[in-house]
Amino acid sequence: MGSVIRKEKRYINQIPAIVWGESSKDAYVYIHGKMSCKEKAEEFAKIAERKGYQTISFDLPEHGERSGQNEPCDIWTGKKDLLEIDEYASSRWQRLSIYACSIGAHFALHSYPEKEFQKCLFQSPILSMDYLIDQIFQWYHLSKEDLREKKTIETPIHKLTWDYYVYVKEHPIMEWKIPTCILYAKRDPLQSQNCMEEFARQFHCGLRVEENCEHGFANGNEVEIEKQWLEDQIK
């Protein structure tokens, strides 16, 4: 916590971003989750810098410096942003890896299926948006028919739209070539352990399941568990 890391703020096609750490040929693209921002990458970036990596983080739509703007944080804007960040990062560093959390992992899966990143780290990833939408339907006593009729339904945790629902159904994850390790909290209500195990089996990923942790790995011992996992995985 006490160490200081170099920060270079910049805009990439109007996307607010930070490049963390001293110059290197290697970097991690850090993709935050819902209710987070690019500044949350700092502790990750300190670990990565000790291992010889820089980190680039950026604000997703509706987050950080982009709060209050008109761009929705949906799959289409998310993909556009991630591809723009990748274009910039690929021109600056020789080797790239990914860290993505929660909805950030969902965007990465749909943006980078054919990219040749060195490694991918997923923390509490949304691997199956199908599963999450079905959970939201159950929690708030909604149905597919409700969504088709209303087109948009606001819920406390996620805005559902019919277009997004159709996209998810029509675009299952069929390809993922990047060597990937997953950190999953067993108390995560957004994704089941079965979702994690099926994805790990299909795409030959490492999977660590933490029995007594929540989705955000944000409290007490959970923070230390995630830090140790990052120390072990970033090499």
VENZIJO-V310813 format. One record per backbone hydrogen bond with DSSP energy under -0.5 kcal/mol. CO is the residue of the C=O (numbers start at 1). NH is the residue of the N-H. E is the energy in kcal/mol with one decimal. If there is no record, write none. Layout:
((CO | NH | E) (CO | NH | E))
This chain:
((6 | 21 | -2.5) (7 | 9 | -0.5) (8 | 19 | -2.6) (10 | 17 | -2.8) (11 | 13 | -0.7) (12 | 15 | -1.6) (14 | 16 | -0.6) (15 | 12 | -2.5) (16 | 59 | -2.0) (17 | 10 | -2.2) (18 | 20 | -0.6) (18 | 57 | -2.5) (19 | 8 | -2.4) (20 | 55 | -1.7) (25 | 94 | -1.4) (25 | 95 | -2.0) (26 | 54 | -2.4) (27 | 97 | -2.1) (28 | 30 | -0.7) (28 | 56 | -2.7) (29 | 31 | -0.6) (29 | 99 | -2.6) (30 | 32 | -0.6) (30 | 58 | -0.7) (31 | 101 | -2.2) (33 | 36 | -1.1) (37 | 40 | -1.2) (38 | 41 | -1.5) (39 | 42 | -1.7) (41 | 45 | -3.1) (42 | 46 | -1.9) (43 | 47 | -1.7) (44 | 48 | -2.8) (45 | 49 | -2.6) (46 | 50 | -1.7) (47 | 51 | -1.0) (48 | 51 | -0.7) (48 | 53 | -2.6) (49 | 52 | -1.8) (54 | 28 | -2.3) (55 | 20 | -3.5) (56 | 30 | -2.9) (57 | 18 | -2.6) (60 | 63 | -1.6) (63 | 66 | -2.5) (64 | 67 | -1.7) (66 | 62 | -0.8) (66 | 69 | -1.6) (72 | 74 | -1.7) (74 | 78 | -2.8) (75 | 79 | -2.3) (76 | 80 | -2.0) (77 | 81 | -2.6) (78 | 82 | -2.6) (79 | 83 | -2.3) (80 | 84 | -1.9) (81 | 85 | -2.7) (82 | 86 | -2.3) (83 | 87 | -2.1) (84 | 88 | -2.0) (85 | 89 | -3.1) (86 | 90 | -3.0) (87 | 91 | -1.0) (88 | 91 | -0.6) (88 | 92 | -0.9) (89 | 92 | -0.7) (89 | 93 | -2.7) (95 | 27 | -1.9) (96 | 118 | -3.5) (97 | 29 | -2.9) (98 | 121 | -2.6) (99 | 31 | -2.9) (100 | 123 | -2.2) (101 | 104 | -2.4) (102 | 105 | -1.1) (102 | 106 | -1.2) (102 | 126 | -1.8) (103 | 107 | -2.2) (104 | 108 | -2.1) (105 | 109 | -2.6) (106 | 110 | -1.3) (107 | 111 | -1.3) (108 | 112 | -2.7) (112 | 115 | -1.1) (113 | 177 | -0.7) (115 | 117 | -0.7) (119 | 98 | -2.5) (120 | 122 | -0.5) (120 | 181 | -2.3) (121 | 100 | -2.5) (121 | 123 | -0.5) (122 | 124 | -0.5) (122 | 183 | -2.7) (123 | 102 | -1.8) (125 | 127 | -1.2) (128 | 132 | -1.7) (129 | 133 | -2.8) (130 | 134 | -2.3) (131 | 135 | -2.2) (132 | 136 | -2.5) (133 | 137 | -2.5) (134 | 138 | -1.9) (135 | 139 | -3.0) (136 | 140 | -2.2) (137 | 142 | -2.9) (138 | 141 | -1.0) (143 | 147 | -1.9) (144 | 148 | -2.5) (145 | 149 | -2.1) (146 | 150 | -2.6) (147 | 151 | -2.6) (150 | 152 | -1.8) (151 | 162 | -2.9) (153 | 160 | -2.8) (158 | 155 | -0.6) (158 | 160 | -0.6) (160 | 153 | -2.9) (161 | 165 | -2.3) (162 | 166 | -2.6) (163 | 167 | -2.4) (164 | 168 | -2.7) (165 | 169 | -2.1) (166 | 170 | -2.1) (167 | 171 | -1.3) (172 | 174 | -0.8) (179 | 120 | -2.3) (180 | 206 | -2.5) (181 | 122 | -2.6) (182 | 184 | -0.5) (182 | 208 | -2.8) (183 | 124 | -3.1) (184 | 186 | -0.5) (184 | 210 | -3.0) (185 | 188 | -2.0) (187 | 189 | -0.6) (192 | 196 | -1.5) (193 | 197 | -2.7) (194 | 198 | -2.7) (195 | 199 | -2.0) (196 | 200 | -2.8) (197 | 201 | -2.3) (198 | 202 | -2.6) (199 | 203 | -2.6) (200 | 204 | -0.7) (200 | 205 | -1.9) (206 | 182 | -2.3) (208 | 184 | -2.8) (208 | 210 | -0.5) (209 | 211 | -0.6) (210 | 186 | -2.8) (210 | 213 | -1.0) (213 | 187 | -1.7) (214 | 217 | -1.2) (219 | 222 | -2.6) (220 | 223 | -0.9) (220 | 224 | -0.9) (221 | 225 | -2.1) (222 | 226 | -2.3) (223 | 227 | -2.4) (224 | 228 | -2.4) (225 | 229 | -2.1) (226 | 230 | -2.5) (227 | 231 | -2.6) (228 | 232 | -2.2) (229 | 233 | -2.1) (230 | 234 | -2.8) (233 | 235 | -0.8))
